[in-house]
Amino acid sequence: MNVRISTIRRGKVLGICAVLTGIFACTVVDLHAQVKAPARAPRISGFGVSNFAISTKSASAQEFFKQGLLQAYAFNEAEAVRAFKAALEEDPDCAMCAWGVAYQLG
């Protein structure tokens, strides 16, 4: 009789573990689906001045590049990448903007 009760308890415990594992898996999938792409880089000031001129026809790309460079100097890698990518959106032919992304991503 004692063996039978132990087997029944073990079955209940395994069933509860299976249900909890399923709930956890569904939660993780749902959280993954809610991840959004990062927003475009905002204009950030107050990090100094950069006079590093690059070859671009877009003044906006130049400003985003300078911002990315200043953020890189401030060790704010995520914002630097966002700024360099925003510069690339303004001027897709900007080699230095692509370099900035590569520089920050290592």
Chimera marker file (.cmm) of the C-alpha trace (Angstrom):
<marker_set name="trace">
<marker id="1" x="0.000" y="0.000" z="0.000" r="1" g="1" b="0" radius="0.5"/>
<marker id="2" x="2.851" y="2.377" z="0.849" r="1" g="1" b="0" radius="0.5"/>
<marker id="3" x="4.452" y="1.839" z="-2.571" r="1" g="1" b="0" radius="0.5"/>
<marker id="4" x="1.192" y="2.671" z="-4.353" r="1" g="1" b="0" radius="0.5"/>
<marker id="5" x="0.768" y="5.997" z="-2.493" r="1" g="1" b="0" radius="0.5"/>
<marker id="6" x="4.364" y="6.942" z="-3.320" r="1" g="1" b="0" radius="0.5"/>
<marker id="7" x="3.765" y="6.195" z="-7.014" r="1" g="1" b="0" radius="0.5"/>
<marker id="8" x="0.576" y="8.283" z="-7.049" r="1" g="1" b="0" radius="0.5"/>
<marker id="9" x="2.356" y="11.234" z="-5.391" r="1" g="1" b="0" radius="0.5"/>
<marker id="10" x="5.229" y="10.991" z="-7.839" r="1" g="1" b="0" radius="0.5"/>
<marker id="11" x="2.765" y="11.104" z="-10.739" r="1" g="1" b="0" radius="0.5"/>
<marker id="12" x="1.046" y="14.188" z="-9.324" r="1" g="1" b="0" radius="0.5"/>
<marker id="13" x="4.369" y="15.961" z="-8.793" r="1" g="1" b="0" radius="0.5"/>
<marker id="14" x="5.497" y="15.178" z="-12.345" r="1" g="1" b="0" radius="0.5"/>
<marker id="15" x="2.153" y="16.374" z="-13.714" r="1" g="1" b="0" radius="0.5"/>
<marker id="16" x="2.398" y="19.657" z="-11.811" r="1" g="1" b="0" radius="0.5"/>
<marker id="17" x="5.979" y="20.135" z="-13.038" r="1" g="1" b="0" radius="0.5"/>
<marker id="18" x="4.878" y="19.537" z="-16.634" r="1" g="1" b="0" radius="0.5"/>
<marker id="19" x="2.072" y="22.099" z="-16.350" r="1" g="1" b="0" radius="0.5"/>
<marker id="20" x="4.373" y="24.698" z="-14.775" r="1" g="1" b="0" radius="0.5"/>
<marker id="21" x="6.990" y="24.112" z="-17.479" r="1" g="1" b="0" radius="0.5"/>
<marker id="22" x="4.352" y="24.665" z="-20.169" r="1" g="1" b="0" radius="0.5"/>
<marker id="23" x="3.168" y="27.888" z="-18.535" r="1" g="1" b="0" radius="0.5"/>
<marker id="24" x="6.751" y="29.140" z="-18.232" r="1" g="1" b="0" radius="0.5"/>
<marker id="25" x="7.492" y="28.325" z="-21.884" r="1" g="1" b="0" radius="0.5"/>
<marker id="26" x="4.407" y="30.231" z="-23.050" r="1" g="1" b="0" radius="0.5"/>
<marker id="27" x="5.399" y="33.239" z="-20.939" r="1" g="1" b="0" radius="0.5"/>
<marker id="28" x="8.895" y="33.348" z="-22.412" r="1" g="1" b="0" radius="0.5"/>
<marker id="29" x="7.537" y="33.164" z="-25.965" r="1" g="1" b="0" radius="0.5"/>
<marker id="30" x="5.077" y="35.983" z="-25.220" r="1" g="1" b="0" radius="0.5"/>
<marker id="31" x="7.800" y="38.224" z="-23.758" r="1" g="1" b="0" radius="0.5"/>
<marker id="32" x="9.970" y="37.594" z="-26.800" r="1" g="1" b="0" radius="0.5"/>
<marker id="33" x="7.127" y="38.664" z="-29.096" r="1" g="1" b="0" radius="0.5"/>
<marker id="34" x="6.766" y="41.983" z="-27.236" r="1" g="1" b="0" radius="0.5"/>
<marker id="35" x="10.356" y="43.118" z="-27.884" r="1" g="1" b="0" radius="0.5"/>
<marker id="36" x="10.329" y="46.213" z="-30.091" r="1" g="1" b="0" radius="0.5"/>
<marker id="37" x="13.002" y="47.571" z="-32.352" r="1" g="1" b="0" radius="0.5"/>
<marker id="38" x="14.955" y="50.416" z="-30.778" r="1" g="1" b="0" radius="0.5"/>
<marker id="39" x="13.656" y="53.864" z="-31.594" r="1" g="1" b="0" radius="0.5"/>
<marker id="40" x="15.610" y="56.240" z="-33.783" r="1" g="1" b="0" radius="0.5"/>
<marker id="41" x="18.380" y="58.127" z="-32.037" r="1" g="1" b="0" radius="0.5"/>
<marker id="42" x="17.242" y="61.361" z="-30.399" r="1" g="1" b="0" radius="0.5"/>
<marker id="43" x="19.301" y="64.522" z="-30.622" r="1" g="1" b="0" radius="0.5"/>
<marker id="44" x="21.488" y="64.651" z="-27.514" r="1" g="1" b="0" radius="0.5"/>
<marker id="45" x="23.477" y="67.689" z="-26.458" r="1" g="1" b="0" radius="0.5"/>
<marker id="46" x="25.772" y="68.535" z="-23.584" r="1" g="1" b="0" radius="0.5"/>
<marker id="47" x="28.518" y="65.999" z="-24.277" r="1" g="1" b="0" radius="0.5"/>
<marker id="48" x="31.075" y="68.414" z="-25.682" r="1" g="1" b="0" radius="0.5"/>
<marker id="49" x="32.006" y="69.576" z="-29.148" r="1" g="1" b="0" radius="0.5"/>
<marker id="50" x="33.252" y="67.560" z="-32.086" r="1" g="1" b="0" radius="0.5"/>
<marker id="51" x="34.754" y="69.199" z="-35.160" r="1" g="1" b="0" radius="0.5"/>
<marker id="52" x="35.352" y="65.889" z="-36.942" r="1" g="1" b="0" radius="0.5"/>
<marker id="53" x="34.135" y="66.584" z="-40.474" r="1" g="1" b="0" radius="0.5"/>
<marker id="54" x="33.173" y="63.666" z="-42.710" r="1" g="1" b="0" radius="0.5"/>
<marker id="55" x="32.414" y="63.469" z="-46.425" r="1" g="1" b="0" radius="0.5"/>
<marker id="56" x="28.633" y="63.669" z="-46.627" r="1" g="1" b="0" radius="0.5"/>
<marker id="57" x="26.107" y="65.872" z="-48.372" r="1" g="1" b="0" radius="0.5"/>
<marker id="58" x="23.649" y="65.583" z="-45.480" r="1" g="1" b="0" radius="0.5"/>
<marker id="59" x="24.016" y="68.041" z="-42.609" r="1" g="1" b="0" radius="0.5"/>
<marker id="60" x="21.816" y="65.775" z="-40.505" r="1" g="1" b="0" radius="0.5"/>
<marker id="61" x="24.115" y="62.801" z="-41.128" r="1" g="1" b="0" radius="0.5"/>
<marker id="62" x="27.087" y="64.959" z="-40.086" r="1" g="1" b="0" radius="0.5"/>
<marker id="63" x="25.350" y="65.923" z="-36.833" r="1" g="1" b="0" radius="0.5"/>
<marker id="64" x="24.352" y="62.340" z="-36.028" r="1" g="1" b="0" radius="0.5"/>
<marker id="65" x="27.923" y="61.209" z="-36.747" r="1" g="1" b="0" radius="0.5"/>
<marker id="66" x="29.327" y="63.846" z="-34.384" r="1" g="1" b="0" radius="0.5"/>
<marker id="67" x="26.793" y="62.812" z="-31.752" r="1" g="1" b="0" radius="0.5"/>
<marker id="68" x="27.758" y="59.156" z="-32.179" r="1" g="1" b="0" radius="0.5"/>
<marker id="69" x="31.425" y="60.022" z="-31.828" r="1" g="1" b="0" radius="0.5"/>
<marker id="70" x="30.797" y="62.012" z="-28.644" r="1" g="1" b="0" radius="0.5"/>
<marker id="71" x="28.688" y="59.181" z="-27.223" r="1" g="1" b="0" radius="0.5"/>
<marker id="72" x="31.480" y="56.725" z="-28.065" r="1" g="1" b="0" radius="0.5"/>
<marker id="73" x="33.977" y="58.945" z="-26.230" r="1" g="1" b="0" radius="0.5"/>
<marker id="74" x="31.573" y="58.958" z="-23.253" r="1" g="1" b="0" radius="0.5"/>
<marker id="75" x="31.494" y="55.115" z="-23.311" r="1" g="1" b="0" radius="0.5"/>
<marker id="76" x="27.776" y="55.132" z="-24.126" r="1" g="1" b="0" radius="0.5"/>
<marker id="77" x="28.013" y="52.392" z="-26.734" r="1" g="1" b="0" radius="0.5"/>
<marker id="78" x="24.288" y="51.795" z="-27.275" r="1" g="1" b="0" radius="0.5"/>
<marker id="79" x="23.527" y="55.462" z="-27.972" r="1" g="1" b="0" radius="0.5"/>
<marker id="80" x="26.615" y="55.769" z="-30.151" r="1" g="1" b="0" radius="0.5"/>
<marker id="81" x="25.430" y="52.885" z="-32.332" r="1" g="1" b="0" radius="0.5"/>
<marker id="82" x="21.943" y="54.413" z="-32.569" r="1" g="1" b="0" radius="0.5"/>
<marker id="83" x="23.417" y="57.752" z="-33.634" r="1" g="1" b="0" radius="0.5"/>
<marker id="84" x="25.728" y="56.191" z="-36.229" r="1" g="1" b="0" radius="0.5"/>
<marker id="85" x="22.809" y="54.158" z="-37.624" r="1" g="1" b="0" radius="0.5"/>
<marker id="86" x="20.670" y="57.306" z="-37.791" r="1" g="1" b="0" radius="0.5"/>
<marker id="87" x="23.490" y="58.967" z="-39.735" r="1" g="1" b="0" radius="0.5"/>
<marker id="88" x="23.515" y="56.002" z="-42.126" r="1" g="1" b="0" radius="0.5"/>
<marker id="89" x="19.773" y="56.389" z="-42.651" r="1" g="1" b="0" radius="0.5"/>
<marker id="90" x="20.333" y="60.016" z="-43.625" r="1" g="1" b="0" radius="0.5"/>
<marker id="91" x="23.207" y="59.160" z="-45.979" r="1" g="1" b="0" radius="0.5"/>
<marker id="92" x="23.506" y="55.455" z="-46.907" r="1" g="1" b="0" radius="0.5"/>
<marker id="93" x="26.761" y="56.168" z="-48.806" r="1" g="1" b="0" radius="0.5"/>
<marker id="94" x="28.524" y="57.570" z="-45.729" r="1" g="1" b="0" radius="0.5"/>
<marker id="95" x="31.519" y="55.294" z="-45.162" r="1" g="1" b="0" radius="0.5"/>
<marker id="96" x="32.479" y="56.915" z="-41.860" r="1" g="1" b="0" radius="0.5"/>
<marker id="97" x="28.954" y="56.368" z="-40.506" r="1" g="1" b="0" radius="0.5"/>
<marker id="98" x="29.277" y="52.653" z="-41.289" r="1" g="1" b="0" radius="0.5"/>
<marker id="99" x="32.728" y="52.703" z="-39.686" r="1" g="1" b="0" radius="0.5"/>
<marker id="100" x="31.201" y="54.199" z="-36.531" r="1" g="1" b="0" radius="0.5"/>
<marker id="101" x="28.725" y="51.331" z="-36.247" r="1" g="1" b="0" radius="0.5"/>
<marker id="102" x="31.484" y="48.768" z="-36.812" r="1" g="1" b="0" radius="0.5"/>
<marker id="103" x="33.789" y="50.539" z="-34.347" r="1" g="1" b="0" radius="0.5"/>
<marker id="104" x="31.186" y="50.450" z="-31.583" r="1" g="1" b="0" radius="0.5"/>
<marker id="105" x="30.070" y="46.885" z="-32.213" r="1" g="1" b="0" radius="0.5"/>
<marker id="106" x="33.671" y="45.712" z="-32.076" r="1" g="1" b="0" radius="0.5"/>
<link id1="1" id2="2" r="1" g="1" b="0" radius="0.2"/>
<link id1="2" id2="3" r="1" g="1" b="0" radius="0.2"/>
<link id1="3" id2="4" r="1" g="1" b="0" radius="0.2"/>
<link id1="4" id2="5" r="1" g="1" b="0" radius="0.2"/>
<link id1="5" id2="6" r="1" g="1" b="0" radius="0.2"/>
<link id1="6" id2="7" r="1" g="1" b="0" radius="0.2"/>
<link id1="7" id2="8" r="1" g="1" b="0" radius="0.2"/>
<link id1="8" id2="9" r="1" g="1" b="0" radius="0.2"/>
<link id1="9" id2="10" r="1" g="1" b="0" radius="0.2"/>
<link id1="10" id2="11" r="1" g="1" b="0" radius="0.2"/>
<link id1="11" id2="12" r="1" g="1" b="0" radius="0.2"/>
<link id1="12" id2="13" r="1" g="1" b="0" radius="0.2"/>
<link id1="13" id2="14" r="1" g="1" b="0" radius="0.2"/>
<link id1="14" id2="15" r="1" g="1" b="0" radius="0.2"/>
<link id1="15" id2="16" r="1" g="1" b="0" radius="0.2"/>
<link id1="16" id2="17" r="1" g="1" b="0" radius="0.2"/>
<link id1="17" id2="18" r="1" g="1" b="0" radius="0.2"/>
<link id1="18" id2="19" r="1" g="1" b="0" radius="0.2"/>
<link id1="19" id2="20" r="1" g="1" b="0" radius="0.2"/>
<link id1="20" id2="21" r="1" g="1" b="0" radius="0.2"/>
<link id1="21" id2="22" r="1" g="1" b="0" radius="0.2"/>
<link id1="22" id2="23" r="1" g="1" b="0" radius="0.2"/>
<link id1="23" id2="24" r="1" g="1" b="0" radius="0.2"/>
<link id1="24" id2="25" r="1" g="1" b="0" radius="0.2"/>
<link id1="25" id2="26" r="1" g="1" b="0" radius="0.2"/>
<link id1="26" id2="27" r="1" g="1" b="0" radius="0.2"/>
<link id1="27" id2="28" r="1" g="1" b="0" radius="0.2"/>
<link id1="28" id2="29" r="1" g="1" b="0" radius="0.2"/>
<link id1="29" id2="30" r="1" g="1" b="0" radius="0.2"/>
<link id1="30" id2="31" r="1" g="1" b="0" radius="0.2"/>
<link id1="31" id2="32" r="1" g="1" b="0" radius="0.2"/>
<link id1="32" id2="33" r="1" g="1" b="0" radius="0.2"/>
<link id1="33" id2="34" r="1" g="1" b="0" radius="0.2"/>
<link id1="34" id2="35" r="1" g="1" b="0" radius="0.2"/>
<link id1="35" id2="36" r="1" g="1" b="0" radius="0.2"/>
<link id1="36" id2="37" r="1" g="1" b="0" radius="0.2"/>
<link id1="37" id2="38" r="1" g="1" b="0" radius="0.2"/>
<link id1="38" id2="39" r="1" g="1" b="0" radius="0.2"/>
<link id1="39" id2="40" r="1" g="1" b="0" radius="0.2"/>
<link id1="40" id2="41" r="1" g="1" b="0" radius="0.2"/>
<link id1="41" id2="42" r="1" g="1" b="0" radius="0.2"/>
<link id1="42" id2="43" r="1" g="1" b="0" radius="0.2"/>
<link id1="43" id2="44" r="1" g="1" b="0" radius="0.2"/>
<link id1="44" id2="45" r="1" g="1" b="0" radius="0.2"/>
<link id1="45" id2="46" r="1" g="1" b="0" radius="0.2"/>
<link id1="46" id2="47" r="1" g="1" b="0" radius="0.2"/>
<link id1="47" id2="48" r="1" g="1" b="0" radius="0.2"/>
<link id1="48" id2="49" r="1" g="1" b="0" radius="0.2"/>
<link id1="49" id2="50" r="1" g="1" b="0" radius="0.2"/>
<link id1="50" id2="51" r="1" g="1" b="0" radius="0.2"/>
<link id1="51" id2="52" r="1" g="1" b="0" radius="0.2"/>
<link id1="52" id2="53" r="1" g="1" b="0" radius="0.2"/>
<link id1="53" id2="54" r="1" g="1" b="0" radius="0.2"/>
<link id1="54" id2="55" r="1" g="1" b="0" radius="0.2"/>
<link id1="55" id2="56" r="1" g="1" b="0" radius="0.2"/>
<link id1="56" id2="57" r="1" g="1" b="0" radius="0.2"/>
<link id1="57" id2="58" r="1" g="1" b="0" radius="0.2"/>
<link id1="58" id2="59" r="1" g="1" b="0" radius="0.2"/>
<link id1="59" id2="60" r="1" g="1" b="0" radius="0.2"/>
<link id1="60" id2="61" r="1" g="1" b="0" radius="0.2"/>
<link id1="61" id2="62" r="1" g="1" b="0" radius="0.2"/>
<link id1="62" id2="63" r="1" g="1" b="0" radius="0.2"/>
<link id1="63" id2="64" r="1" g="1" b="0" radius="0.2"/>
<link id1="64" id2="65" r="1" g="1" b="0" radius="0.2"/>
<link id1="65" id2="66" r="1" g="1" b="0" radius="0.2"/>
<link id1="66" id2="67" r="1" g="1" b="0" radius="0.2"/>
<link id1="67" id2="68" r="1" g="1" b="0" radius="0.2"/>
<link id1="68" id2="69" r="1" g="1" b="0" radius="0.2"/>
<link id1="69" id2="70" r="1" g="1" b="0" radius="0.2"/>
<link id1="70" id2="71" r="1" g="1" b="0" radius="0.2"/>
<link id1="71" id2="72" r="1" g="1" b="0" radius="0.2"/>
<link id1="72" id2="73" r="1" g="1" b="0" radius="0.2"/>
<link id1="73" id2="74" r="1" g="1" b="0" radius="0.2"/>
<link id1="74" id2="75" r="1" g="1" b="0" radius="0.2"/>
<link id1="75" id2="76" r="1" g="1" b="0" radius="0.2"/>
<link id1="76" id2="77" r="1" g="1" b="0" radius="0.2"/>
<link id1="77" id2="78" r="1" g="1" b="0" radius="0.2"/>
<link id1="78" id2="79" r="1" g="1" b="0" radius="0.2"/>
<link id1="79" id2="80" r="1" g="1" b="0" radius="0.2"/>
<link id1="80" id2="81" r="1" g="1" b="0" radius="0.2"/>
<link id1="81" id2="82" r="1" g="1" b="0" radius="0.2"/>
<link id1="82" id2="83" r="1" g="1" b="0" radius="0.2"/>
<link id1="83" id2="84" r="1" g="1" b="0" radius="0.2"/>
<link id1="84" id2="85" r="1" g="1" b="0" radius="0.2"/>
<link id1="85" id2="86" r="1" g="1" b="0" radius="0.2"/>
<link id1="86" id2="87" r="1" g="1" b="0" radius="0.2"/>
<link id1="87" id2="88" r="1" g="1" b="0" radius="0.2"/>
<link id1="88" id2="89" r="1" g="1" b="0" radius="0.2"/>
<link id1="89" id2="90" r="1" g="1" b="0" radius="0.2"/>
<link id1="90" id2="91" r="1" g="1" b="0" radius="0.2"/>
<link id1="91" id2="92" r="1" g="1" b="0" radius="0.2"/>
<link id1="92" id2="93" r="1" g="1" b="0" radius="0.2"/>
<link id1="93" id2="94" r="1" g="1" b="0" radius="0.2"/>
<link id1="94" id2="95" r="1" g="1" b="0" radius="0.2"/>
<link id1="95" id2="96" r="1" g="1" b="0" radius="0.2"/>
<link id1="96" id2="97" r="1" g="1" b="0" radius="0.2"/>
<link id1="97" id2="98" r="1" g="1" b="0" radius="0.2"/>
<link id1="98" id2="99" r="1" g="1" b="0" radius="0.2"/>
<link id1="99" id2="100" r="1" g="1" b="0" radius="0.2"/>
<link id1="100" id2="101" r="1" g="1" b="0" radius="0.2"/>
<link id1="101" id2="102" r="1" g="1" b="0" radius="0.2"/>
<link id1="102" id2="103" r="1" g="1" b="0" radius="0.2"/>
<link id1="103" id2="104" r="1" g="1" b="0" radius="0.2"/>
<link id1="104" id2="105" r="1" g="1" b="0" radius="0.2"/>
<link id1="105" id2="106" r="1" g="1" b="0" radius="0.2"/>
</marker_set>
